[in-house]
Amino acid sequence: MSGRHLTLSALIFAACVLGACGSSVPADVSTPTAAVSAIPAPALATGRRLLDWPEFGLDPQRSGASNLATGITAANVSHLRRITVSVGGTVDSSPIYLHGALVGGAAHNVTVVTTSYGKTIAIDADSGRVLWTFTPPGYGGWAGSAQITTTSPLADPDRRFVYAASPDGLIHKLSLADGSEARTGSWPVSVTRDARHEKLAAALNIDGAYVVAATGGYFGDAPPYQGHVLLIDRSSGHLHTVFNTLCADRRGLITPSSCSASDSAILSRSGAVVEPGGSRLLISTGNGPWNGTTNFGDSVLELAFPALDLRQSFTPVNQAALSASDTDLGSSAPVLLGADRVLIAGKDGIMRVLALSRLDGRSPAGGVGSRHRLGGEVQRLGLPGGGQLFTAPAVWRRGRQATVFVAGENGTGAYVLHNGGLARAWQSSHPGTSPVLAGGLLFVYEPSGGGIYVYRPGSAQPIAMLPGSSGHWNSPIVADGHVVEPEGNANDHQLSGKLELFVT
């Protein structure tokens, strides 16, 4: 662990004087540190167990963490039964899991995944048996090509349906019982007018009556495309609202070539993040133009729900340089830390802490057409090991204490929130995809070598390693005595792949 070592009672954030930092803080400033004792010991909720993992990040806030028991402990994690499942494609995303779901007329512990070419597959999580496979119409037209999706599926709260994406720009509503597609109302729903340029990469989310979807661009940023977020009525499939991050004065689904600006992808694993209470969403965008009025490349945007009116924004002072150098701010999504703080980190290796109430350091500027400004972060600090971030951090809360776990291409770290800023409590050299914390243990998939490192929250030393093969953006889920981890890289364009199950 590098940098200064301070106790929480004496934390002095030399990296940033709270309320007075921003563009003047150099990118290579040392990261403040805290004692590992600042991370509380896990205390699992008694008599309760985490049975379901219904969406990416576990909940609409994308916390990636739970205080509930999972049946997996430090004592048995090294002795889990391993099942390798062959699936019809690469699952370059995160699975979901439902306990005792009704499939084929019987109750199953079921995990559901979507492959890079849009097959959605339900698997019995105890045996590894494939229960059903949905293959989208037109699959043969893009299978094996660069037209892919990395969108994680979403379970409806009624546990009767799952929502899934396909590379042709459609969101499908599938029966959990047999994988059949609902075609009532407006289902399936097209969320782009140019699926060859606008990619479905971010995970689906849910807010009240609506499925939340977002679009980005394909590898290489071939124009024209615009990142946009959409609300779909879960019942009818009606496309309720659209917010375009470029040409934001135009509401509704637009043809990408009709906008004078291109890019500004919503490409993060988390996609749209629902704030507590459900009345606002947070999104982040990638490379693209910014003018502070209608174009919002490399920005964090807060949208009112369900109108999707722009409320406020944050854009780094070096936005133009980020866009020109392909160092997307939006390669990771906003992270809700609590205590009026939000974390955003991207490809430039800098983690920025923002004030949720004033993203750019002043009162919200209002909607599209109002002049939004650059800068205004509360703190800047480095990623663990440096490099770029393409993953979703996990935020674990114990009482009033919050710990955020960040895994990137060069390391994994734990940071504690104190007095409005973050300090690093520990750092490991092991890289990872999106970490999850459940049952008092931290699980981090290592994409280059494969396998899952298992940590106690308060230590950089893994206590176990679950075996596996290499991957890309795939990340694990942990619930109900099961660890589920997809493997493989969607950019390899394979039509077959593997999924690892670890079962108590």
C-alpha positions in Angstrom: 0.0 0.0 0.0 1.5 3.3 -1.1 0.9 6.9 0.0 0.3 8.2 3.5 -1.3 6.0 6.2 -3.9 7.8 8.3 -6.4 6.8 10.9 -10.0 7.8 10.1 -10.0 10.3 13.0 -7.1 12.2 11.4 -7.9 11.9 7.7 -6.5 14.8 5.8 -7.3 14.7 2.1 -4.2 16.2 0.7 -5.4 15.1 -2.7 -8.2 17.6 -2.4 -9.4 20.2 0.0 -13.1 19.4 0.1 -15.2 22.0 -1.7 -12.3 23.7 -3.3 -10.8 21.3 -5.8 -11.4 20.5 -9.4 -9.3 21.3 -12.5 -6.4 22.6 -10.5 -5.7 19.2 -8.9 -3.1 17.2 -11.0 -4.1 13.8 -12.2 -1.1 12.1 -10.5 -1.8 13.4 -7.0 -1.2 10.8 -4.3 -4.3 8.9 -3.0 -5.1 9.3 0.7 -5.1 6.1 2.7 -6.9 4.8 5.8 -6.3 1.8 8.1 -7.9 -1.4 7.1 -9.7 -1.3 10.4 -11.8 1.5 8.8 -13.6 -1.3 7.0 -16.2 -2.8 9.3 -16.4 -6.5 10.0 -19.3 -8.2 8.2 -22.4 -8.8 10.3 -24.9 -10.9 8.4 -28.6 -10.4 8.8 -29.8 -13.3 11.0 -32.5 -15.6 9.7 -32.5 -14.1 6.2 -30.8 -15.4 3.1 -30.0 -13.8 -0.3 -32.2 -15.9 -2.6 -32.3 -13.9 -5.9 -30.0 -11.8 -8.0 -32.5 -10.4 -10.5 -30.4 -7.9 -12.4 -26.9 -6.6 -13.0 -25.5 -5.1 -9.7 -28.3 -6.9 -7.7 -30.6 -3.8 -7.4 -31.6 -0.7 -9.5 -28.9 1.3 -7.6 -26.3 -1.1 -8.9 -24.8 -1.6 -5.4 -23.4 -5.0 -6.2 -23.5 -5.8 -2.4 -25.8 -7.4 0.2 -25.5 -8.1 3.9 -27.7 -11.2 3.6 -26.2 -14.7 4.0 -25.7 -16.7 0.8 -24.8 -20.1 2.2 -21.2 -19.6 1.0 -18.7 -18.9 3.8 -15.0 -18.6 4.3 -15.1 -22.2 5.6 -16.8 -23.8 2.6 -15.9 -21.5 -0.4 -12.9 -23.7 -1.3 -15.1 -26.8 -1.4 -17.9 -25.8 -3.7 -19.0 -28.2 -6.4 -17.9 -27.0 -9.8 -20.1 -27.4 -12.9 -19.0 -26.2 -16.3 -21.9 -25.6 -18.7 -21.6 -25.3 -22.5 -23.8 -22.5 -23.9 -24.6 -21.4 -27.4 -22.4 -18.3 -27.5 -20.2 -16.0 -25.4 -21.9 -14.5 -22.3 -19.8 -11.3 -22.1 -22.0 -9.8 -19.4 -23.5 -10.8 -16.0 -26.1 -13.6 -15.3 -29.2 -13.3 -13.2 -30.5 -15.9 -10.7 -33.9 -16.7 -9.3 -34.6 -19.2 -6.5 -37.4 -21.7 -6.9 -38.7 -20.2 -10.2 -41.4 -22.0 -12.1 -39.9 -23.4 -15.3 -41.4 -26.1 -17.4 -44.1 -26.8 -14.7 -41.6 -27.4 -11.9 -39.6 -25.3 -9.4 -35.9 -24.7 -10.3 -33.1 -22.6 -9.0 -32.5 -21.0 -12.4 -29.8 -18.7 -13.8 -30.5 -16.8 -17.0 -27.8 -15.4 -19.4 -27.8 -13.6 -22.8 -25.0 -14.4 -25.4 -23.3 -11.8 -27.5 -25.5 -12.8 -30.5 -28.8 -12.5 -28.5 -29.6 -16.1 -27.4 -31.1 -16.0 -24.0 -30.6 -19.3 -22.0 -32.2 -20.5 -18.8 -30.1 -23.1 -16.9 -30.8 -25.2 -13.8 -28.3 -23.8 -11.4 -28.0 -27.1 -9.4 -27.4 -29.5 -12.3 -26.2 -27.2 -15.2 -29.0 -28.5 -17.4 -30.2 -26.1 -20.0 -34.0 -25.6 -19.5 -34.8 -23.5 -22.5 -33.1 -21.3 -25.2 -34.6 -18.3 -26.9 -33.1 -17.6 -30.3 -34.1 -14.2 -31.7 -35.6 -14.1 -35.2 -32.9 -13.1 -37.6 -30.1 -14.6 -35.5 -28.4 -16.1 -38.6 -28.0 -12.6 -40.2 -25.6 -11.4 -37.5 -24.2 -14.5 -35.8 -20.4 -14.5 -36.2 -20.3 -10.9 -37.2 -19.1 -7.8 -35.2 -22.8 -6.9 -34.5 -23.1 -8.0 -30.9 -24.7 -7.2 -27.5 -23.2 -7.3 -24.0 -26.4 -6.3 -22.3 -27.2 -8.3 -19.1 -30.8 -9.6 -18.8 -33.3 -8.4 -16.2 -36.0 -10.3 -14.2 -39.4 -8.8 -13.9 -40.4 -8.4 -10.2 -43.4 -10.7 -10.9 -40.8 -13.5 -11.6 -42.9 -14.5 -14.7 -40.8 -12.7 -17.3 -37.2 -11.8 -18.1 -36.2 -9.0 -20.5 -33.3 -9.5 -22.8 -31.6 -7.7 -25.7 -30.5 -8.8 -29.2 -28.0 -7.3 -31.6 -30.8 -6.1 -34.0 -31.7 -3.4 -31.4 -34.7 -5.2 -29.9 -35.6 -5.7 -26.3 -37.6 -8.9 -25.8 -40.0 -10.0 -23.0 -39.6 -13.7 -22.4 -41.7 -16.1 -20.4 -39.5 -17.5 -17.6 -41.6 -20.7 -17.7 -40.6 -21.7 -21.2 -38.6 -18.9 -23.0 -41.5 -18.0 -25.3 -41.6 -14.4 -26.4 -44.5 -12.1 -25.5 -45.9 -10.4 -28.5 -48.7 -8.5 -26.9 -48.9 -4.8 -27.1 -45.7 -3.4 -28.6 -43.3 -6.2 -27.6 -40.6 -6.7 -28.8 -39.4 -3.1 -28.6 -36.9 -1.5 -31.0 -34.7 1.0 -29.2 -32.6 2.2 -32.1 -33.2 3.2 -35.8 -29.7 1.9 -36.8 -28.7 -1.3 -35.0 -25.5 -1.6 -37.1 -24.2 1.6 -35.5 -25.9 1.8 -32.1 -25.0 -1.1 -29.9 -26.8 -2.5 -26.9 -24.0 -2.8 -24.3 -25.3 -1.6 -21.0 -27.3 -3.8 -18.6 -31.1 -3.3 -18.5 -32.5 -1.8 -15.4 -36.0 -1.3 -13.9 -37.7 1.6 -12.2 -41.4 1.2 -11.3 -43.5 0.4 -14.3 -40.6 0.7 -16.7 -37.6 -1.2 -18.1 -34.7 1.2 -18.6 -32.5 0.6 -21.6 -29.5 2.5 -23.2 -27.5 2.5 -26.4 -23.9 3.1 -27.3 -21.6 2.5 -30.2 -19.5 -0.4 -31.5 -15.8 -1.1 -31.1 -13.9 1.5 -33.1 -16.6 4.2 -32.7 -17.9 4.1 -36.2 -20.3 7.0 -36.7 -23.1 7.9 -36.8 -24.6 7.0 -33.4 -25.8 8.7 -30.2 -26.1 7.4 -26.7 -29.7 7.5 -25.5 -31.7 6.2 -22.6 -35.2 4.9 -22.9 -38.1 3.9 -20.8 -40.3 1.0 -21.9 -43.6 0.2 -20.2 -43.2 -3.3 -18.8 -46.8 -4.2 -19.5 -47.5 -2.8 -22.9 -44.1 -2.5 -24.4 -44.9 1.1 -25.2 -41.8 3.3 -25.7 -42.6 5.9 -23.1 -39.7 8.4 -23.0 -36.3 8.9 -24.7 -33.4 11.2 -23.8 -30.7 11.7 -26.4 -27.3 12.7 -25.0 -26.5 14.5 -28.3 -29.1 16.6 -30.0 -30.8 16.5 -26.5 -33.3 19.1 -27.6 -34.9 16.4 -29.8 -37.1 14.0 -27.8 -38.0 10.6 -29.2 -36.0 8.0 -31.1 -34.0 9.7 -33.8 -32.2 8.4 -36.9 -28.5 8.7 -36.0 -27.5 10.4 -39.3 -30.1 13.1 -38.7 -28.2 14.5 -35.8 -25.2 16.7 -36.6 -23.2 15.2 -33.6 -22.1 11.6 -33.2 -20.9 9.3 -30.4 -21.5 10.0 -26.6 -22.2 6.3 -25.9 -23.8 4.9 -22.8 -21.4 2.0 -22.8 -20.9 1.2 -19.1 -21.8 -2.2 -17.6 -24.3 -0.6 -15.3 -26.0 1.7 -17.8 -28.6 3.8 -16.1 -28.4 3.9 -12.3 -31.7 4.5 -10.4 -31.3 6.8 -7.4 -33.0 5.8 -4.1 -36.7 6.6 -4.3 -36.8 6.1 -8.0 -37.5 9.7 -9.0 -34.1 10.3 -10.7 -31.6 8.4 -12.9 -27.9 8.9 -13.4 -26.1 8.0 -16.6 -22.5 8.6 -17.9 -21.4 9.2 -21.5 -18.4 8.4 -23.5 -16.4 10.3 -26.1 -18.4 12.9 -28.0 -18.9 16.6 -28.4 -20.0 18.9 -25.5 -21.5 22.4 -25.7 -23.2 22.5 -22.3 -26.6 23.0 -23.8 -27.6 20.1 -26.2 -24.5 17.9 -26.5 -23.1 16.1 -23.5 -20.2 13.9 -24.4 -18.0 12.7 -21.5 -20.5 13.7 -18.8 -22.5 12.5 -15.9 -26.2 13.4 -16.3 -29.0 13.4 -13.8 -32.4 12.9 -15.3 -35.8 13.3 -13.7 -38.0 10.2 -13.8 -40.2 9.4 -15.8 -40.0 12.5 -18.0 -36.2 12.1 -18.5 -35.8 15.8 -18.3 -32.2 16.9 -17.7 -31.8 18.2 -14.2 -28.0 18.7 -13.7 -24.7 17.5 -15.1 -21.0 17.1 -14.5 -18.4 17.4 -17.2 -14.6 17.4 -16.5 -12.7 20.6 -17.5 -10.6 18.5 -19.9 -13.6 17.0 -21.7 -12.3 17.9 -25.1 -9.0 16.2 -24.4 -10.7 13.1 -23.1 -12.8 12.9 -26.2 -9.9 13.5 -28.6 -7.7 10.8 -26.8 -10.4 8.2 -26.6 -10.4 8.2 -22.8 -14.1 8.0 -22.2 -15.4 9.3 -18.9 -18.4 6.9 -19.3 -16.5 3.6 -19.5 -17.9 3.1 -16.0 -21.2 4.3 -14.6 -21.9 6.7 -11.7 -21.7 4.9 -8.3 -24.0 6.0 -5.5 -21.8 6.2 -2.4 -24.4 7.7 -0.1 -23.9 10.8 2.1 -24.5 13.0 -1.0 -21.6 11.5 -2.9 -21.2 9.9 -6.3 -18.1 8.3 -7.8 -17.3 8.3 -11.5 -14.2 6.8 -13.1 -13.2 6.1 -16.7 -10.4 5.4 -19.0 -8.1 8.3 -17.8 -7.3 6.5 -14.5 -8.9 9.1 -12.3 -11.7 8.5 -9.9 -13.8 11.6 -9.3 -16.0 12.1 -6.3 -19.0 14.4 -7.0 -21.7 15.9 -4.8 -25.0 14.4 -5.8 -26.9 17.5 -4.8 -24.6 19.7 -6.9 -22.8 17.6 -9.6 -20.9 20.6 -11.0 -20.5 22.4 -7.6 -23.4 24.7 -8.0 -27.2 24.6 -7.9 -28.7 22.4 -10.7 -28.6 24.3 -14.0 -31.9 23.1 -15.2 -32.9 21.4 -18.5 -31.7 21.1 -22.0 -30.7 24.5 -23.4 -29.6 25.9 -20.0 -25.9 26.5 -19.9 -24.2 23.7 -18.0 -20.6 24.2 -17.0 -17.3 22.3 -16.8 -15.7 21.0 -13.6 -16.9 20.9 -10.0 -15.7 17.6 -8.6 -15.2 17.3 -4.8 -12.1 14.9 -5.0 -9.8 13.2 -7.5 -7.8 10.1 -6.7 -6.2 7.3 -8.7 -7.5 3.9 -9.7 -6.0 0.9 -7.9 -2.9 0.2 -9.9 -3.7 2.8 -12.5 -4.9 2.1 -16.0 -8.5 2.2 -17.2 -11.9 1.3 -15.6 -14.5 -0.6 -17.6 -16.2 -2.2 -14.6 -18.8 -1.4 -12.0 -17.6 -0.9 -8.4 -19.5 -2.4 -5.6 -20.7 -0.3 -2.6 -21.2 -2.1 0.7 -22.9 -0.3 3.5 -22.8 -1.4 7.2 -24.8 1.1 9.2 -23.6 4.6 8.3 -20.3 3.3 7.0 -19.7 2.8 3.2 -16.9 0.9 1.6 -16.5 0.9 -2.2 -14.6 -1.9 -3.9 -13.1 -1.0 -7.3 -11.5 -3.6 -9.7 -9.7 -2.5 -12.8 -7.2 -3.7 -15.3 -4.2 -3.4 -12.9 -5.6 -4.1 -9.5 -8.4 -4.2 -7.0 -8.9 -1.8 -4.1 -11.1 -1.0 -1.1 -12.0 2.6 -0.3 -13.8 4.1 2.7 -16.0 7.1 2.6 -15.3 9.6 5.4 -16.0 13.4 5.7 -17.2 13.6 2.1 -14.2 11.9 0.4 -12.6 8.5 -0.2 -9.4 7.0 1.2 -7.9 3.7 0.2 -7.8 1.0 2.9 -6.2 -1.7 0.9 -5.0 -2.6 -2.6 -4.3 -5.8 -4.4 -2.3 -6.3 -7.6 -5.0 -8.7 -8.9 -7.1 -7.1 -11.7 -10.8 -7.8 -12.0 -14.1 -7.2 -13.6 -17.1 -5.9 -11.6 -16.8 -7.1 -8.0 -19.7 -8.3 -5.9 -19.9 -8.6 -2.1 -22.4 -11.0 -0.6 -22.5 -13.1 2.5 -19.6 -11.3 4.0 -17.2 -12.2 1.2 -15.9 -10.2 -1.8 -15.8 -12.0 -5.2 -13.7 -10.7 -8.1 -13.3 -12.4 -11.5 -9.8 -12.1 -13.0 -10.4 -11.8 -16.8 -6.9 -12.4 -18.2 -6.0 -15.6 -16.3 -9.6 -16.7 -15.4 -11.0 -17.7 -12.0 -12.5 -15.8 -9.1 -10.5 -14.4 -6.2 -12.4 -14.4 -2.9 -11.5 -11.9 -0.2 -12.6 -10.9 3.2 -13.8 -7.2 2.9 -11.0 -6.0 5.2 -8.0 -7.7 3.6 -6.1 -7.6 0.3 -5.1 -11.2 0.6 -7.5 -13.7 -1.1 -8.7 -16.5 1.0 -9.7 -18.7 -2.0 -9.5 -18.9 -5.8 -12.4 -20.5 -7.7 -11.0 -21.9 -11.0 -12.0 -20.9 -14.5 -11.0 -19.6 -17.9 -10.3 -16.1 -19.2 -12.9 -13.6 -20.2 -13.6 -9.9 -20.8 -16.4 -7.9 -19.2 -18.1 -11.0 -17.6 -18.7 -10.7 -13.9 -20.0 -13.1 -11.2 -23.1 -13.2 -9.1 -23.4 -14.9 -5.7 -26.7 -15.9 -4.2 -28.5 -18.9 -2.6 -25.5 -21.1 -2.3 -24.4 -20.5 -5.9 -21.6 -18.6 -7.7 -22.3 -18.1 -11.4 -19.5 -16.8 -13.7 -19.6 -16.6 -17.5 -16.4 -16.7 -19.5 -15.1 -15.7 -22.9 -14.8 -12.5 -25.0 -17.5 -11.3 -27.3 -15.0 -9.7 -29.6 -13.7 -13.1 -30.5 -17.1 -13.6 -32.3 -17.5 -17.2 -31.1 -20.8 -19.1 -31.4 -20.2 -21.3 -28.4 -19.0 -20.6 -24.8 -18.9 -21.7 -21.2 -20.5 -20.8 -17.9 -19.0 -21.8 -14.5 -21.4 -22.8 -11.7 -20.1 -23.3 -8.1 -22.6 -24.8 -5.8 -22.7 -25.7 -2.1 
